[in-house]
Amino acid sequence: MNPFAYARATNLEDACQKMKAGALLKAGGIDLLGRMKRGTLHPELLVDLGSLDKMEGIDDLEGDAANQAGWDLGALLKLADLAAVDATTHPALAGLREAALNTATPQIRNRATLAGNLLQSPRCWYLHDPEVPCESKGGQGCPAMTGRNEHHAILGYDSCPVTNASNLAPVLCALDARLVYRTVEGKQEEERLHVLYTAPGKKTGFSTHRVPEGAIVTAIRIPRRDLVTAHVEIRHKKSYDWPLCSAAVALRLQEGKIAEIHCFLGSVAPTPHRARFAEGLLMGKKPGQEAFAKAAARELTQAKPLSEGAYKAKMSQLCLTRALEEAWKRAKENQR
Amino acid sequence: MTATIRMTVNGKPVVLDINPDEMLADVLRERLGLLGTKIGCREGECGACTVLLEGQPVVSCLLPALKANDRSVVTVEGLGPPQDPHPVQEKMALMGASQCGYCSPGFVMSAAALLDENASPSVEEIKEAITGNLCRCTGYAKIILAIREAARAKSH
């Protein structure tokens, strides 16, 4: 790791000024320090946001009975705190809690932050190896295309088949969460999380998101709480690992039919993959196991796995089916 | 560029001039001679370097020492001296829950933090609490038994 200087941000403007001078932001530092230790990132100055404690909580948004408002989750909220939310009183957060609880290890969840999890570098063993050139690191071509690619994308990739590594992103996308950020000009803006994610490629400068340069994420806004969520994942290891596949579903039932549904798949694409076909097949329909299985199967017919990724299409289909079943079950319980 | 940090380590105030790129694990071992904290992977995977920061288990290899400024740190040395060990230390030693011993301090810290929050954890809760610690010798069964026994001993 290169030697670096370190500064604590006294406020967001201070952090912003230091970033203009070339500093990288540090929150929990889990992804950042890993990349610095591997030698793929060499910042000379880190600016630490950790002491801005107003960004660590869960705040209720103001709403009324007809328009149930949701929550603002602080950008620096620890995953351990998210894993401890009371999902029995808030079924909208049940899937989020599950996703947080399965992330990394207890020690890491005590330090890792929500925004850091959402904007961590994507998964690809070639990308994180400083010895292996690839176009994302300024070299040529993609070694995964012809090399080992069992953990790579099967959907939505162009020339760079990384997978989005955030375990929380699919369920937050399903909840239509917004990223609230402060721009370099000091303005507060918000944008849908699933719109901000982008597949890396030449056009995007190999970035995985469209958060403007120099902006600082301050909160993750869940606009409402009338959806029921579920998160299902399959992984090799219970701990310190990413899922092989995951699926998140948020839905609302009305008079026995699916009045609203949002499905996102994790670990299969450079962004959380919106399962539009499945959503379309289920919207307005009566829920049931057969309909779920059919919708999930339809979604994965578009998969384009690389040489070692065919298993992921089947596994992702299974995750989606199970997440739909679990969300349905919870929606029924919630109605009682 | 060095910076001065003030922290409490095992109950004692410590003032140190450190470099910003020094991780807490190295500061504990090399500056303070607290060699009980082990370094395995340096990537947060193995948990050998687990210490308590404000009572919570964290991996000290991924924690810049600057982040411990104004905070309390407890290492395995701080849990209990050999003549008066913490119940987790005592039971792990007595019940053969340690073979090569390299991972043991990390397990002790995760287990001690668990028992501080949950006086009578289930086996599942014990397993969850130690998911961030790797052991390549014992196969975990004896570690889990020792933590369960420590919980019993501690609550009596």
Boltz contact constraints between the chains, C-beta under 6 A:
constraints:
  - contact:
      token1: [A, 3]
      token2: [B, 21]
      max_distance: 6.0
  - contact:
      token1: [A, 4]
      token2: [B, 21]
      max_distance: 6.0
  - contact:
      token1: [A, 5]
      token2: [B, 1]
      max_distance: 6.0
  - contact:
      token1: [A, 5]
      token2: [B, 20]
      max_distance: 6.0
  - contact:
      token1: [A, 6]
      token2: [B, 20]
      max_distance: 6.0
  - contact:
      token1: [A, 6]
      token2: [B, 66]
      max_distance: 6.0
  - contact:
      token1: [A, 33]
      token2: [B, 62]
      max_distance: 6.0
  - contact:
      token1: [A, 34]
      token2: [B, 43]
      max_distance: 6.0
  - contact:
      token1: [A, 105]
      token2: [B, 131]
      max_distance: 6.0
  - contact:
      token1: [A, 105]
      token2: [B, 132]
      max_distance: 6.0
  - contact:
      token1: [A, 106]
      token2: [B, 132]
      max_distance: 6.0
  - contact:
      token1: [A, 107]
      token2: [B, 50]
      max_distance: 6.0
  - contact:
      token1: [A, 107]
      token2: [B, 57]
      max_distance: 6.0
  - contact:
      token1: [A, 107]
      token2: [B, 58]
      max_distance: 6.0
  - contact:
      token1: [A, 107]
      token2: [B, 59]
      max_distance: 6.0
  - contact:
      token1: [A, 107]
      token2: [B, 132]
      max_distance: 6.0
  - contact:
      token1: [A, 108]
      token2: [B, 44]
      max_distance: 6.0
  - contact:
      token1: [A, 110]
      token2: [B, 56]
      max_distance: 6.0
  - contact:
      token1: [A, 110]
      token2: [B, 58]
      max_distance: 6.0
  - contact:
      token1: [A, 111]
      token2: [B, 58]
      max_distance: 6.0
  - contact:
      token1: [A, 238]
      token2: [B, 131]
      max_distance: 6.0
  - contact:
      token1: [A, 239]
      token2: [B, 131]
      max_distance: 6.0
  - contact:
      token1: [A, 240]
      token2: [B, 45]
      max_distance: 6.0
